[in-house]
Amino acid sequence: MTARYWIRECKKRKWLRFLGCDGSVLLDDTSSFTREKNAVPNRNSARGFDVVDYIKSAVEKVCLGVVSCADMLAITARDSRRPNWDVKLGRRDARTTSRAAANNDIPPPTPNLNRLISRFNALGLSTRDLVALSGGHTIGQARCTSFRARIYNESNIERSFAQTRQRTCPRATGSGDNNLAPLDIQTPTYFDNNYFKNLVNRRGLLHSDQQLFNGSGSTDSIVRGYSKTPGSFSSDFVAAMIRMGDISPLPGSRGEIRKNCRRVN
């Protein structure tokens, strides 16, 4: 996806409808306020802000004040993966953000299954949505600090897989903390259902990943189904992404269309 895409779509005036996601994660800290970009779940993890800056700068030159930073994130989230869907547009950008809320609301890699289900249910997302959205981990990487405890201390993990990960993630805290490992050991840069095959084989990288499949859990059948039927996973993933995008939109005149995604107007 290039800036030309945004310019073309902007000229079509497609930004008509609104839904959730307010671009608050893009805001930089100020001298008086610490924003969510540096919340614990995002620190040294959320990246690519320079790409958003480039797109926003190019679009603003030809379509001033029309395309929100939140819409840009929603489209890039879709286009970074294989399934395609119509993204509802017309989001507005938040004028503020909460580091505390991000720390409390973004699931860490440590919860058990009941806690994960509860968190997603509180947002209006079902257990199936939880499993489908977790399949987004078919792409991406995690820091050693996120999976160190799992590869050294847990029993629900394939031995050879744990040993492979231990080679680049030392046991001692402070050693190799930022070393990265793929969330999907088989096809880490391709959107497919191998993430679920990994779980069935006890090769989930994060504790929260493997919680979705333990041999007798309430989500085992969903994981097993996705591991065998990639089309079912793709369709459920799309539906869950759309539902997640509908969470807490900024209606009417609330928020703004930022000129620079890193700061409020």
FIDRENBA-413213 format. One line per 2 residues: number of its first residue (from 0); their letters; for each residue y, z, x of N, C-alpha, C. Coordinates in pm, whole numbers, plus 50000, padded with zeros to 5 digits. Each point is the difference from the previous one (the first is absolute). Example, Ala and Ser with C-alpha at 12.3 -4.5 7.8 and 13.67 -1.06 7.14 Angstrom:
<recs>
0	as	49431,50780,51319,50119,50000,49911,50120,50000,50090 ~ 50105,49928,49965,50119,50006,50082,50109,50073,49923 .
</recs>
This chain:
<recs>
0	mt	49881,50000,50085,50119,50000,49915,50125,50000,50089 ~ 50101,49919,49966,50121,49988,50078,50121,50030,49916 .
2	ar	50116,50008,50068,50124,50023,49927,50028,49885,49905 ~ 49953,49879,50034,50022,49886,49911,49936,50022,49864 .
4	yw	49885,50069,49998,49934,50030,49873,50094,50082,49912 ~ 50059,50102,50058,50087,50088,49921,50124,49926,49951 .
6	ir	50054,49917,50086,50118,49925,49961,49968,49906,49883 ~ 49885,49934,50007,49960,49910,49892,49980,50077,49870 .
8	ec	49930,50112,50006,49974,50077,49879,50128,50062,49945 ~ 50089,50041,50090,50126,50058,49956,50081,49899,49920 .
10	kk	50001,49877,50048,50076,49896,49930,49940,49967,49863 ~ 49872,50029,49983,49937,49979,49870,50037,50111,49901 .
12	rk	50062,50107,50050,50038,50112,49914,49879,50060,49929 ~ 49898,50029,50075,49880,50057,49942,50005,50153,49989 .
14	wl	50106,50062,50050,50005,50145,50002,50048,50052,49864 ~ 49908,50006,49905,50037,50030,49862,49939,50129,49948 .
16	rf	49877,50032,50041,49934,50117,49947,49997,50110,50105 ~ 49977,50123,49956,49999,50109,50097,49873,50082,49988 .
18	lg	49964,50068,50108,49891,50095,49997,50014,50093,50119 ~ 49898,50082,50026,50009,50105,50100,50015,49951,50142 .
20	cd	50020,50096,50091,50024,49978,50142,50150,49977,50021 ~ 50063,50090,50073,50146,49995,50010,50052,49981,50141 .
22	gs	49913,49965,50096,50045,49970,50135,50054,50120,50077 ~ 49972,50120,49953,50056,50119,50066,49945,50019,50140 .
24	vl	49880,49951,50027,49939,50018,50131,50077,49924,50109 ~ 50082,49904,49961,50073,49919,50099,50126,50068,50052 .
26	ld	50047,50104,49932,50125,50065,50038,49986,50077,50131 ~ 50095,49980,50091,50003,50074,50126,50057,50139,49980 .
28	dt	49967,50090,50093,50060,50132,50000,50150,49989,50026 ~ 50074,50098,49953,50142,50012,50033,50022,50132,50071 .
30	ss	50123,50024,50042,50030,50125,50072,49983,50122,49911 ~ 50002,49980,49869,49994,50113,49909,49877,50001,49910 .
32	ft	49914,49897,50012,49888,49991,49907,49879,49935,50067 ~ 49884,50065,49990,49875,49946,50053,49924,49933,49888 .
34	re	49974,49872,50013,49940,49924,49891,49849,49988,50018 ~ 49934,49932,49904,49854,49998,49997,49938,49911,50106 .
36	kn	50079,49916,50066,49944,49915,50105,49933,50083,50107 ~ 50052,50121,50024,49943,50087,50102,49921,50116,49941 .
38	av	49955,49986,49876,49907,50098,49944,49869,49992,50078 ~ 49924,50107,49997,49877,50006,50080,49906,49881,49974 .
40	pn	49975,49959,49875,49908,49887,49979,50053,49867,50052 ~ 50132,49989,50017,50060,49873,50041,50033,49993,50149 .
42	rn	50017,50115,50064,50044,50002,50139,49897,49933,50091 ~ 50046,49906,50082,49914,49923,50090,49893,49921,49925 .
44	sa	50021,49980,49870,49902,49928,49920,50065,49885,49925 ~ 50104,50029,49920,50072,49895,49928,50077,49915,50100 .
46	rg	49982,49869,49993,50060,49910,50099,50050,49873,49933 ~ 50051,49908,50082,50041,49870,49950,50138,49998,49937 .
48	fd	50079,50105,50023,50133,50006,49937,50091,49888,50050 ~ 49979,49955,50123,50083,49892,50054,49974,49869,49926 .
50	vv	49878,49981,49949,49969,49879,49923,50078,49999,49870 ~ 50007,50116,49933,50078,50012,49877,50147,49974,50029 .
52	dy	50050,50053,50112,50140,49977,50038,50029,49851,50013 ~ 49910,49927,50063,50019,49857,50022,50005,49925,49867 .
54	ik	49904,50030,49912,49995,49932,49871,50125,50031,49919 ~ 50036,50128,49997,50115,50041,49919,50127,49933,50049 .
56	sa	50020,49994,50130,50120,49938,50057,50009,49853,49961 ~ 49889,49928,50008,49999,49858,49968,50028,49976,49852 .
58	ve	49941,50083,49913,50017,49982,49856,50142,50033,49956 ~ 50056,50107,50056,50135,50041,49959,50105,49894,50031 .
60	kv	49973,49916,50099,50096,49897,50037,50014,49893,49892 ~ 49896,49981,49922,50005,49895,49898,49986,50052,49858 .
62	cl	49963,50126,49984,49974,50055,49866,50045,50146,49999 ~ 50127,50020,50014,50057,50134,50021,49974,50092,49881 .
64	gv	49944,50116,50029,49986,50105,49900,49903,49975,49888 ~ 49900,49915,50020,49905,49967,49893,49860,50058,50027 .
66	vs	49952,49983,50122,49863,50039,50033,49997,50140,50061 ~ 49928,50091,49937,49994,50138,50051,49901,50011,50115 .
68	ca	50019,50103,50078,49906,50029,50109,49865,50040,49942 ~ 50001,50066,49885,49876,50040,49934,49917,49879,49960 .
70	dm	50065,49896,49948,49927,49877,49965,49940,49935,50124 ~ 50072,50003,50109,49948,49942,50123,49873,50070,50044 .
72	la	49998,50132,49990,49880,50075,50037,49883,49965,49909 ~ 50027,49986,49871,49894,49970,49904,49937,49863,50029 .
74	it	50084,49902,50031,49948,49866,50029,49924,49998,50132 ~ 50054,50065,50103,49930,50001,50129,49868,50075,49991 .
76	ar	49994,50103,49916,49874,50072,49981,49893,49907,49944 ~ 50041,49913,49908,49905,49903,49945,49962,49895,50103 .
78	ds	50099,49944,50067,49974,49885,50087,49933,50038,50131 ~ 49994,50129,50031,49930,50043,50121,49850,50010,49977 .
80	rr	49956,49980,49875,49859,50008,49966,49957,49871,49932 ~ 49870,49982,49979,49950,49874,49946,50019,49985,49849 .
82	pn	49966,50098,49916,50013,49977,49855,50143,49966,49963 ~ 50016,49912,49904,50133,49962,49955,50023,50046,49857 .
84	wd	50123,50043,49972,50033,50038,49863,50149,49984,49980 ~ 50041,49992,49874,50142,49990,49968,50064,50138,50010 .
86	vk	50089,50015,50095,50068,50127,50021,50122,50009,49908 ~ 50005,50102,49919,50118,50021,49918,50120,50028,50091 .
88	lg	50113,49942,49966,50117,50010,50086,50117,50061,49924 ~ 50104,50032,50072,50119,50059,49939,50017,50147,50032 .
90	rr	49927,50051,50101,50015,50139,50040,50140,50025,50053 ~ 50043,50125,49992,50126,50042,50062,49968,50101,50110 .
92	da	50088,50006,50097,49979,50086,50116,50055,50140,49976 ~ 49928,50100,50047,50044,50139,49988,50120,50026,50091 .
94	rt	50085,50090,49956,50114,50042,50084,49968,50124,50082 ~ 49887,50061,49972,49960,50119,50074,49850,50000,50017 .
96	ts	49950,50095,50072,49856,50011,50026,49968,50144,50034 ~ 49874,50034,49998,49960,50138,50025,49887,50007,50101 .
98	ra	50029,50056,50115,49895,50019,50100,49896,50099,49949 ~ 50047,50105,49933,49907,50101,49947,49905,49939,49898 .
100	aa	50053,49914,49913,49916,49938,49899,49895,49910,50066 ~ 50040,49927,50103,49904,49914,50070,49890,50084,50066 .
102	nn	50040,50111,50060,49901,50088,50063,49901,50055,49898 ~ 50049,50027,49881,49916,50061,49897,49918,49899,49921 .
104	di	50055,49879,49980,49940,49907,49905,49912,49892,50063 ~ 50027,49963,50125,49917,49897,50064,49870,50065,50046 .
106	pp	49885,49953,49950,49873,50064,50035,49974,49992,50150 ~ 49971,50113,50064,49960,49998,50141,49856,49954,50012 .
108	pt	49948,49984,50122,49862,49951,50016,49895,50109,49985 ~ 50040,50119,49951,49908,50114,50000,49949,50048,49864 .
110	pn	50053,49957,49884,49957,50059,49872,49855,49967,49965 ~ 49941,50089,49918,49868,49970,49947,50015,49909,49879 .
112	ln	49888,49957,49943,50002,49901,49894,50073,50052,49876 ~ 49974,50124,49961,50065,50054,49880,50151,50002,50016 .
114	rl	50047,50033,50119,50144,50002,50025,50059,49859,49994 ~ 49930,49903,50054,50048,49862,49995,50009,49951,49856 .
116	is	49896,50026,49922,50000,49958,49859,50115,50065,49926 ~ 50023,50128,50025,50107,50074,49932,50136,49941,50034 .
118	rf	50022,49966,50126,50129,49945,50041,50026,49865,49934 ~ 49900,49918,49994,50017,49869,49939,50015,50011,49849 .
120	na	49922,50088,49938,50011,50019,49856,50139,50048,49962 ~ 50062,50083,50083,50134,50052,49972,50104,49889,49997 .
122	lg	49969,49888,50063,50090,49884,50000,49963,49897,49894 ~ 49902,50035,49918,49957,49907,49897,49900,49898,50048 .
124	ls	49938,50025,50114,49902,49908,50057,49860,50057,49983 ~ 49906,49916,49966,49864,50045,49972,49919,50018,50129 .
126	tr	49881,50054,49983,49909,50015,50114,49962,49863,50056 ~ 49979,49903,49913,49971,49864,50047,50118,49943,50077 .
128	dl	50122,50029,49954,50120,49957,50073,50000,50059,50140 ~ 49967,50129,50009,49993,50067,50130,49908,49927,50096 .
130	va	49879,49968,49954,49903,49935,50087,50045,49859,50036 ~ 50050,49927,49902,50045,49862,50026,50116,49998,50098 .
132	ls	50098,50086,49980,50116,50003,50089,49962,50046,50140 ~ 49903,50089,50009,49952,50043,50132,49943,49882,50077 .
134	gg	49952,49900,49927,49949,49879,50065,50105,49924,50078 ~ 50128,50034,49980,50105,49942,50083,49981,50035,50147 .
136	ht	49918,50102,50027,49969,50038,50137,49907,49900,50067 ~ 49967,49892,49933,49928,49892,50066,50087,49935,50108 .
138	ig	50131,50024,49992,50096,49951,50100,50079,50120,50052 ~ 50029,50001,50128,50087,50104,50054,49930,50089,50102 .
140	qa	50077,50091,50056,49952,50091,50104,50046,50142,49971 ~ 49934,50094,50065,50037,50140,49986,50010,50064,50137 .
142	rc	50086,50100,50010,50018,50072,50126,49886,50099,50021 ~ 49971,50027,50124,49895,50094,50038,50017,50135,49929 .
144	ts	50124,50046,49984,50023,50129,49934,49949,50002,49857 ~ 49987,49881,49938,49957,49992,49861,49848,50010,49983 .
146	fr	49926,49969,50105,49854,50000,49985,49927,50080,50107 ~ 50072,50070,50086,49935,50077,50108,49901,50102,49945 .
148	ar	50043,50078,49900,49911,50103,49945,49874,49939,49941 ~ 50014,49883,49939,49882,49937,49937,49898,49958,50104 .
150	iy	50043,49933,50106,49903,49944,50094,49935,50105,50089 ~ 50059,50120,50008,49941,50105,50083,49932,50112,49919 .
152	ne	50042,50018,49877,49953,50118,49927,49917,49973,49876 ~ 50003,49878,49946,49933,49976,49873,49859,49944,50018 .
154	sn	49916,50028,49901,49861,49955,50005,49976,49872,49919 ~ 50088,49973,49902,49983,49882,49916,50062,49878,50068 .
156	ie	49950,49971,50120,50054,49890,50079,49889,49945,50089 ~ 49990,49868,50008,49899,49937,50084,50027,50034,50147 .
158	rs	49898,50040,50071,50017,50050,50136,50061,49897,50094 ~ 49949,49877,49997,50051,49898,50092,50146,49966,49970 .
160	fa	50036,50004,49872,50139,49974,49962,50091,50110,50054 ~ 49958,50125,49985,50079,50111,50052,50016,49989,50151 .
162	qt	49893,49964,50069,50007,49988,50147,50094,49889,50042 ~ 50001,49890,49926,50092,49889,50030,50145,50046,49988 .
164	rq	50031,50071,49895,50137,50046,49977,50040,50108,50101 ~ 49904,50081,50046,50030,50106,50096,50043,49945,50136 .
166	rt	49963,49876,50029,50036,49942,50130,50151,49984,50017 ~ 50071,49981,49890,50145,49981,50009,50078,50111,49929 .
168	cp	49928,50102,49952,50065,50113,49933,49941,50128,50055 ~ 50056,50053,50109,49945,50121,50062,50004,50121,49906 .
170	ra	49912,50095,50024,49991,50118,49915,50126,50088,50010 ~ 50058,50008,50117,50111,50093,50023,50127,49953,49929 .
172	tg	50061,50089,49923,50128,49970,49936,50105,49973,50105 ~ 50080,49895,49980,50102,49964,50097,49956,49892,50096 .
174	sg	49872,49967,49998,49947,49897,50087,49963,49877,49916 ~ 50075,49893,50016,49972,49877,49926,50033,50007,49853 .
176	dn	50093,50090,49963,50030,50020,49858,50041,49872,49929 ~ 50072,49913,50069,50050,49878,49937,49911,49879,50021 .
178	nl	49884,50019,50061,49906,49889,50015,49954,49953,49862 ~ 49990,49870,49983,49968,49943,49869,49856,49952,49992 .
180	ap	49948,50004,49878,49867,49944,49971,50006,49930,49866 ~ 49925,49891,49982,50002,49927,49873,49935,50082,49889 .
182	ld	50061,49995,49882,49943,50069,49884,49869,49934,49956 ~ 49989,49871,50024,49878,49924,49969,49947,49947,50132 .
184	iq	49890,50055,50048,49949,49964,50132,49943,49860,50005 ~ 49967,49942,49884,49936,49869,49998,50100,49885,50002 .
186	tp	50092,49999,49905,50098,49890,49989,50139,50062,49980 ~ 50059,50056,50104,50122,50080,49986,50126,49923,49964 .
188	ty	49997,49868,50011,50120,49922,49967,49976,49905,49883 ~ 49893,50022,49925,49965,49911,49890,49974,50081,49874 .
190	fd	50058,49956,49889,49982,50072,49875,49867,49962,49936 ~ 49908,50094,50000,49868,49977,49940,49943,50133,49954 .
192	nn	49873,50004,49969,49938,50123,49949,49919,50075,50105 ~ 50020,49967,50128,49924,50069,50105,50037,50148,50010 .
194	yf	50119,50036,49958,50039,50142,49997,49897,50080,49921 ~ 49957,49947,49886,49905,50072,49915,49859,49997,50059 .
196	kn	49964,49892,50066,49872,49996,50070,49998,50107,50110 ~ 50114,50017,50067,50010,50104,50102,49976,50139,49941 .
198	lv	50058,50025,49883,49984,50132,49938,49854,50027,49967 ~ 49931,49900,49945,49859,50015,49966,49918,50033,50126 .
200	nr	50043,49948,50114,49931,50024,50127,50058,50116,50079 ~ 50083,50081,49934,50062,50121,50060,50087,49963,50121 .
202	rg	50075,49891,49985,50088,49955,50108,50146,49997,49955 ~ 50035,50086,49909,50140,50015,49961,50076,50072,50110 .
204	ll	50116,49949,50037,50073,50059,50112,50064,50133,49962 ~ 50065,50005,49885,50069,50122,49959,49909,50087,49913 .
206	hs	50022,50129,50006,49928,50092,49913,50018,49961,49854 ~ 50123,49968,49962,50029,49963,49861,49931,49870,49960 .
208	dq	49978,49910,50095,49925,49877,49971,49856,50034,49964 ~ 49935,50075,50088,49858,50028,49980,49974,50089,49880 .
210	ql	50102,50073,49954,49986,50082,49880,49965,49916,49878 ~ 50034,49872,50004,49971,49912,49887,49851,49969,49987 .
212	fn	49924,50026,50108,49856,49974,49995,49927,50104,50086 ~ 49921,50084,49933,49922,50099,50075,49853,50005,49958 .
214	gs	49961,49903,49918,49861,49994,49959,49971,50061,49865 ~ 50092,50083,49951,49978,50063,49870,50131,50030,49928 .
216	gs	50108,49934,50041,50130,50028,49942,50032,49916,49878 ~ 50107,50037,49931,50037,49933,49875,50053,49859,50021 .
218	td	50041,49966,50121,50051,49865,50027,49901,49914,50077 ~ 49883,50053,50027,49900,49923,50077,49967,49867,49934 .
220	si	49985,49999,49869,49960,49878,49931,50108,49893,50008 ~ 50128,50042,49998,50109,49904,50013,50000,49939,50139 .
222	vr	49987,50085,50101,49996,49952,50138,49883,49904,50020 ~ 49884,50038,49951,49883,49914,50016,50019,49866,49930 .
224	gy	50062,50005,49882,50026,49876,49927,50094,49909,50076 ~ 50109,50055,50054,50094,49918,50077,49935,49945,50127 .
226	sk	49909,50076,50060,49935,49955,50123,49910,49879,49975 ~ 49954,49986,49876,49911,49889,49966,50071,49885,49930 .
228	tp	50116,50029,49938,50068,49898,49920,50147,49993,50040 ~ 50034,49917,50099,50139,49993,50047,50098,49956,49892 .
230	gs	49955,49915,49907,50090,49955,49895,50044,50114,49910 ~ 49909,50093,49973,50033,50117,49919,50104,50086,50070 .
232	fs	49983,50019,50131,50098,50076,50076,50137,49932,49996 ~ 50006,49871,50024,50128,49929,50004,50074,50010,49867 .
234	sd	49930,49981,49890,50066,50004,49870,50047,50141,49966 ~ 49920,50100,50033,50041,50139,49975,50115,50041,50091 .
236	fv	50000,49949,50122,50108,50032,50094,50132,49945,49947 ~ 49999,49877,49954,50121,49940,49944,50051,50080,49881 .
238	aa	49911,50035,49908,50040,50076,49882,50059,50136,50039 ~ 49939,50064,50100,50048,50131,50043,50134,49989,50071 .
240	mi	50021,49895,50077,50128,49980,50068,50112,49980,49898 ~ 49972,49926,49894,50101,49980,49896,50032,50131,49930 .
242	rm	49895,50079,49969,50024,50130,49936,50078,50093,50093 ~ 49968,49999,50128,50071,50085,50094,50147,49958,50009 .
244	gd	50024,49870,49992,50137,49950,50006,50083,50038,49880 ~ 49935,50039,49891,50071,50038,49878,50042,50147,49998 .
246	is	49973,50072,50106,50030,50143,50003,50150,50024,50024 ~ 50062,50072,49911,50137,50053,50016,50103,49898,50045 .
248	pl	50030,49898,49920,50106,49907,50036,50137,50064,49984 ~ 50099,49943,50066,50139,50041,49980,50059,49912,49891 .
250	pg	50021,50054,49879,50045,49915,49889,50149,49976,50000 ~ 50041,49895,49928,50141,49973,49974,50085,49992,50126 .
252	sr	50102,50081,50004,50095,49995,50112,49968,50103,50109 ~ 49888,50070,49986,49964,50097,50104,49967,49928,50130 .
254	ge	50027,50065,50111,49975,49938,50129,50100,49890,50030 ~ 49963,49911,50089,50089,49893,50044,49918,49888,50063 .
256	ir	50067,49891,50034,49939,49895,50082,50063,50015,50138 ~ 49927,50056,50094,50057,50027,50132,50034,49871,50075 .
258	kn	50108,50004,50074,50036,49890,50088,49924,50009,50131 ~ 49973,50122,50041,49922,50028,50121,49891,50099,49959 .
260	cr	49875,49965,50022,49891,50082,49949,49992,50137,50065 ~ 50068,50017,50114,49993,50127,50073,50101,50105,49952 .
262	rv	50096,49958,49918,50101,50096,49955,50052,49961,49862 ~ 50050,50102,49929,50055,49974,49867,50134,49926,50016 .
264	n	50040,49933,49897,50125,49922,50005,50122,50091,50013 .
</recs>
